[in-house]
Amino acid sequence: AILTSSNDNNDDNAWQKAQLFRQSIEQISNNDHSHFLRIIATIIKRTF
């Protein structure tokens, strides 16, 4: 993807950056969630 700095594309670039930023946050939270579930699974296995 080529990001230009012309006035016509500034809004589009800001929107694209916001989308990428949101996707990266969702990816991080998904990774944390699966990691959290693995910890719980390990605790359950040790408990029983």
C-alpha positions in Angstrom: 0.0 0.0 0.0 1.3 3.4 -0.9 0.4 6.3 1.5 0.4 9.7 -0.1 0.4 13.0 1.7 -1.9 14.9 -0.7 -4.9 16.7 0.8 -7.3 14.4 -1.1 -5.9 11.3 0.6 -5.4 12.5 4.2 -8.8 11.4 5.4 -8.4 8.0 3.7 -4.9 7.5 5.2 -6.2 8.4 8.7 -9.0 5.9 8.3 -6.6 3.2 7.0 -4.3 3.8 9.9 -7.2 3.6 12.4 -8.3 0.3 10.8 -4.8 -1.1 11.1 -4.5 0.1 14.6 -7.8 -1.4 15.6 -6.9 -4.7 13.9 -3.6 -4.9 15.7 -5.3 -4.2 19.1 -7.8 -7.0 18.4 -5.0 -9.3 17.5 -3.2 -8.6 20.7 -6.3 -9.0 22.8 -7.0 -12.3 21.0 -3.5 -13.6 21.8 -3.9 -12.5 25.4 -7.2 -14.3 25.6 -5.9 -17.6 24.3 -2.9 -17.3 26.6 -5.3 -16.8 29.5 -7.3 -19.8 28.5 -4.2 -22.0 28.3 -3.2 -20.9 31.9 -6.7 -21.8 33.2 -6.5 -25.2 31.4 -3.2 -25.9 33.0 -4.5 -25.0 36.4 -7.5 -27.2 35.9 -5.3 -30.2 34.9 -3.1 -29.7 37.9 -6.1 -29.4 40.3 -7.9 -32.5 39.2 
